[in-house]
Amino acid sequence: MANKQLRNPILKLTGVDRAYHEAGRELVILKDADFSLQRGEMVALVAPSGAGKSTLLHTAGLLEHPDKGDVILDGRSCSALSDDERTAIRRNDVGFVYQFHHLLPEFSALENVMIPQMVRGLSPAAAAERAQQLLDYMKVGPRASHRPSELSGGEQQRVAIARAVANAPLVLLADEPTGNLDPQTAGYVFDALEALVRQSGLSALIATHNHELAARMDRRVTLKDGKVVDI
Ligand SMILES: Nc1ncnc2c1ncn2[C@@H]1O[C@H](COP(=O)(O)OP(=O)(O)OP(=O)(O)O)[C@@H](O)[C@H]1O
């Protein structure tokens, strides 16, 4: 069984190229990059600023098209899909957490976690029930009726994490989710994130500058000469 899972990662990037073109110059970020995320695995992406962490996460999460190569999510090749199909996969199967929470300011914490579920077709009652459970799990349940501006930075990020997993995605991608927080708050938020990932068996790729947090994950990778390599 373990062998089967190893051959069958939840997320796979194969031979991915990605370059940006600016003022006639080519900036190569990924060059024939391969990466596999196993089911239930939590992997830290640690690389200097500008190395291409966001580019890798956006490519893995189907927000950006690779110039070459493929992204395979749960065995499904995504390179030849239409934009609509990619959007549907992104909405249902990929959870994203950013450094800044990106919560909708005019909605409460509860509503922010309900909205992606309702976009997917859940009834408001069912979405509200799951949203409250997730907020309770992230220890922000009592703040459910508050708007993002009424929450602390750590609370905002915990709501953003609850929102990212609201549709029970296959993969969670996080771009420095604790990067804006003081060390103690970052620790609390990461504790909650880790507990959620571990308990739900979610697979996660998490970019972080924090070596202490990276050390708590199953594996650490970096970007070197356009490739994803273990460190
Ligand atoms: N749309 C774009 N057009 C041109 N250059 C870009 C574009 N997006 C990113 N870049 C450049 O590509 C490089 C990699 O960017 P990326 O955001 O992936 O790095 P990062 O490792 O996530 O950085 P940070 O840790 O600072 O967020 C940077 O030099 C950036 O300036």
PDBQT file of the ligand as one rigid body, heavy atoms in Angstrom, charges set to zero:
ROOT
HETATM    1  N1  LIG A 301       4.564  38.564 -13.604  1.00  0.00    +0.000 N 
HETATM    2  C1  LIG A 301       5.871  38.718 -13.485  1.00  0.00    +0.000 A 
HETATM    3  N2  LIG A 301       6.564  39.371 -14.467  1.00  0.00    +0.000 NA
HETATM    4  C2  LIG A 301       7.897  39.523 -14.361  1.00  0.00    +0.000 A 
HETATM    5  N3  LIG A 301       8.660  39.069 -13.341  1.00  0.00    +0.000 NA
HETATM    6  C3  LIG A 301       8.018  38.406 -12.365  1.00  0.00    +0.000 A 
HETATM    7  C4  LIG A 301       6.602  38.212 -12.378  1.00  0.00    +0.000 A 
HETATM    8  N4  LIG A 301       6.265  37.528 -11.252  1.00  0.00    +0.000 NA
HETATM    9  C5  LIG A 301       7.405  37.311 -10.573  1.00  0.00    +0.000 A 
HETATM   10  N5  LIG A 301       8.470  37.844 -11.228  1.00  0.00    +0.000 N 
HETATM   11  C6  LIG A 301       9.872  37.782 -10.792  1.00  0.00    +0.000 C 
HETATM   12  O1  LIG A 301      10.224  36.402 -10.715  1.00  0.00    +0.000 OA
HETATM   13  C7  LIG A 301      11.048  36.157  -9.582  1.00  0.00    +0.000 C 
HETATM   14  C8  LIG A 301      10.407  35.119  -8.697  1.00  0.00    +0.000 C 
HETATM   15  O2  LIG A 301       9.241  35.666  -8.115  1.00  0.00    +0.000 OA
HETATM   16  P1  LIG A 301       8.415  34.923  -6.979  1.00  0.00    +0.000 P 
HETATM   17  O3  LIG A 301       7.349  35.851  -6.532  1.00  0.00    +0.000 OA
HETATM   18  O4  LIG A 301       7.997  33.582  -7.473  1.00  0.00    +0.000 OA
HETATM   19  O5  LIG A 301       9.539  34.749  -5.848  1.00  0.00    +0.000 OA
HETATM   20  P2  LIG A 301       9.409  34.369  -4.290  1.00  0.00    +0.000 P 
HETATM   21  O6  LIG A 301      10.481  33.366  -4.016  1.00  0.00    +0.000 OA
HETATM   22  O7  LIG A 301       8.007  33.954  -3.999  1.00  0.00    +0.000 OA
HETATM   23  O8  LIG A 301       9.762  35.740  -3.580  1.00  0.00    +0.000 OA
HETATM   24  P3  LIG A 301       9.299  36.358  -2.142  1.00  0.00    +0.000 P 
HETATM   25  O9  LIG A 301       9.843  35.438  -1.080  1.00  0.00    +0.000 OA
HETATM   26  O10 LIG A 301       9.932  37.711  -2.129  1.00  0.00    +0.000 OA
HETATM   27  O11 LIG A 301       7.788  36.397  -2.164  1.00  0.00    +0.000 OA
HETATM   28  C9  LIG A 301      11.246  37.514  -8.909  1.00  0.00    +0.000 C 
HETATM   29  O12 LIG A 301      12.486  38.044  -9.336  1.00  0.00    +0.000 OA
HETATM   30  C10 LIG A 301      10.086  38.337  -9.415  1.00  0.00    +0.000 C 
HETATM   31  O13 LIG A 301      10.434  39.710  -9.463  1.00  0.00    +0.000 OA
ENDROOT
TORSDOF 0
